[in-house]
Amino acid sequence: MSAGAGVPALDELAGDWLPAAALAHLPTLRNQWGQGHVNHDLTSLSWLAFTPYSGGYHTGVLRVGGRPLAAERMRWAPWGVQRAAGSGALAVRTEVRMGYERSRLLWRITLHNAGDTALPVTVEQELLAMVARSTTDWGWLYGTPWNSGHHHDFYATERLRAEVLADRPRQVQTLPHGERWIRLGSPRIPGIQRDEDSAPMLLESELPDHSTPDSGRVRAPGAPCLVRALRVLRADGTAEPVGDAAAAWTVRAGTDVRAGTAALAAGDTLALEVRVDQPGATGVVATHGNHPDSAQLGLDGGRPSLRIGGEYVVAPGPLPVGSWHRLAVRFGADGAVLLLDGAAAARTAPWWGGQRWTAAVREGALVVADASSPARCAYAFAAAPDALTAEGARGLARWEVLLAPGERRELGFVLEIGDDADRVRQAAAEVAGGFGAAFDEVAARWRDIWRQAFEPGGTQFSGWLPTLVTGDADLARTYYLGALLAVYLRNTRVSRTGPVFLTGGPRLGPTTTYFWDQSEFARTAAMLEPRGMRAWILAALAQPYDHCHSFDTYNLLPVGNHYAANDHALFRTVTAYVGVTGDTGLLGELAGGRSVLDHLRAMAYRPRSRRAAFGDGVLVDLGRDAWELLECVPNYRDAVVSFNAGYAGMLRTLGALLDLLGEGAEAAAARADGDALAQAVLGQYAGGGRWRIARPEGCDSIGHVLDFALVAADMAGDLPAGQRAEMVGFVAGRLLDGDWMRALDPRDPVAPLSDRPDHGAAGAFAAWPGATAYGLCRLGRPDLAAGVLRRAHRATSGGLWGQAMEVTADGSYRVAERGVSNRESVAAVAVTEAVLAGLFGIEAGVEGLAGPVAGATRGAFGELRHVRAVGFDLGPAGGAPAR
């Protein structure tokens, strides 16, 4: 059966050409197996991952006439990214695609002579494949390979990405970034540090290490020594003490002392005096910051050492014991130098120089081998280059092209990744030999999977999505872009459980799913991929979700700190799946040693054990740690309204589910608890659409979208008409803004301390417009909800929605890059969910398993066809598991 009319061709959803200067966050690539990020030049990629392979540094820069060209325009499509630039009469356009469900990349370079005379062109493509294979360390901050080590290093990688436009490569990964604490002794494993409670996300100096338990990262000991005269010697010859100039410290294995802060730049030197009183000492003396790239002075068997930016160097001889010596590191764009008593003792080598990876030319291809893992890569060419050379880790392909007036010439090349050098070389050569067909096949495969996402009985998904037929072009575009985002972030290889919807990336999380983000489109996911969702639910519930916020679907390991949203998110996901599919058999399945139903009980009954010890003692106390709630809103903690409303809704839904299972007495008790908690939530209303946060010291008033969204979703029936109107008025007047919205009222007293474009006043998280539209429908204003949804597609920056959309100087919105935001975030599928559950009222709740289902397929906003949910295309609830 065909999906029929209404589904736009995938080509219609591709982005337009946009000026590169208008993009804060550049486009990405995905292929159902992997992910990568384009850079500001014309060909290179960073943050490449095809689990279990991850790439470091970048893939190499295109130079024309000896210099790199900056991409002037870019265009994203699901199957690839185009970049374009000009140089005199020469126009250059490139496109890079990932081989569909392959660990493969294909580039096409098009040269056009727009002039009226012949044009000789020298084209040089740098070829880098600094790829490693690892079956561990696949957390949100996953391991990427460096010359020395395997770890996620955000800022060092970003500095290398920015360097692709340099005329020659440099060692900029060894340059520090921003002002950082200088610590003496045992360095902290890079992670969430709460050095300043008033500013809980200091990414410039403290980067969260959301890694998995198998990452192997351990805290190094401090080196036994004495330290004094800690200072920064500036490039201009001036000296600045760090902390107390007269201070001296005794460093031992467990020492962790913050001496002071310093920002370091090229030409600066971080210096100290050190005395070692025992031979053969090993450990860390001083560290500048808390990132993997942080400069770290230490001792290795008594020899002075320097670790920085993925490099590790050691002085040739041990430090003499019993006397003071000057130890220092001097920073520069061409590397860092370890100094001992004023003389260079060791220095970093060029990162491309063959320290770990070796490139070699073999039978017209370039093969790259990793000395630290089985990873092997090969580049092959559709048109043989005039010269192909290898040096260290790097290859270089050069073409000498003479273009007649008006002539176009295409050059194509392929990168294949695997474990066997001969096999990857042969595979790359085969693809390069039929380059045009292979290149076109990528787009064809994407068009096919898009069609099948709406096709009942298709082979690519275990379900399908409803087709929206409407004359409202803007509403349709938002709906289908949300659906495309789900397809784009669906990965078919990373997890042993089956297909999963990754949370975001690609600078983060090539295997990771967050409980909270998954819940924002739980109905939609259950319609499209019920089999994958069933398996995901069982895997998620087997995680210690009271101690983590997400999990690595590759090794099924927990990631990160606890989120207060977890109970509500997992409960909503499970009940949405059951409500959509009618698969009540899931409730009896075991996950983590107990049944799914008992997990639902434990989550819904959490208020019984976490009553606030302040106020009336009814609300749930979510704790004092802002990192567990909204991270960047420092006062959003304790007994917030949002998740208390969520718990009230969970208790009532549990009551409906228990009634369905014949547990009437327990059902009545659950509903009674929900009603009592709902009344306590209503008592926190501050008027004007705002809510109070209860805390031991008293109450704060806040205007955050999360309170609106969860109260509207879970307690709409408890709200009097006047309060509904005030809530709607607050959202419409204070939060909705142009094509997007702000998560926090810009006039809120805490707004100046919450300048993040996802949860603060500078913009809004990917899920919030969809959640807001659904809330407006629940409060009787589908007209306003439709307006939100009609505009949302305009904020995609030529692609799909990211973790955060930020407001710009001209009042428009774009996908934000700052704050380590993701270029894509699956939570934005909430806009599709809002159309289904909000505008058409298809709630797919557990109540529909025992009685009439909510919603209709026809209404004021058009028609939904092929609704794969109980009471629609699935008929009445039958309890059958997903196929």
Secondary structure, DSSP 8 states (H G I E B T S, - for coil): ----TT---HHHHS---EEGGG-SS--EEE-SS-EEEE-SSSS-EEEEEETTEEE-S-S--EEETTEE----EEEEETTEEEEEEEETTEEEEEEEEE-TTSSEEEEEEEEEE-SSS-EEEEEEEEE---EEE-SS--SSS--EE-SS-EE--HHHHHHHHHGGGSSS---GGGS--SEEEEEEES---S----S-TTS---TTT-------GGG------B-SEEEEEEEEE-TTS-EEESS-TT-EEEE-TT-EEEEEEEE--TT-EEEEEEE--STT--EEEEEESSSTT-EEEEEETTEEEEEETTEEEE-SS---TTSEEEEEEE--TT--EEEETTEEEEE---TTSSSSEEEEEETTEEEEEETTSS-EEEEEESS--SEEEEETTEEEEEEEEEE-TT-EEEEEEEEEEES-HHHHHHHHHHHHHTHHHHHHHHHHHHHHHHHHTT-TT-SSSSS---EEE-S-HHHHHHHHHHHHHHHHTEESSS-TTS-EE--EESSS-SSEEEHHHHHTTHHHHHHH-HHHHHHHHHHHHTS-TTT-SEEETTTTEEESS--TTHHHHHHHHHHHHHHHH--GGGGGSEETTEEHHHHHHHHHTGGGT-B-SSTTS-SB---S-GGGTTSS-TT--SB-HHHHHHHHHHHHHHHHHHHHTT-HHHHHHHHHHHHHHHHHHHTTEEETTEEEEEETTEEEEE-BHHHHHHHHHHHGGGS-HHHHHHHHHHIIIIIEETTEE-SB-TTSTTGGG---TTTSTTEEETTHHHHHHHHHHHTT-HHHHHHHHHHHGGGSTTS---SEEEE-TTS-EEE--TTT--SEEGGGGHHHHIIIIIIS-----GGGGTS-----SEETTEEEES--STTTTT-S-------
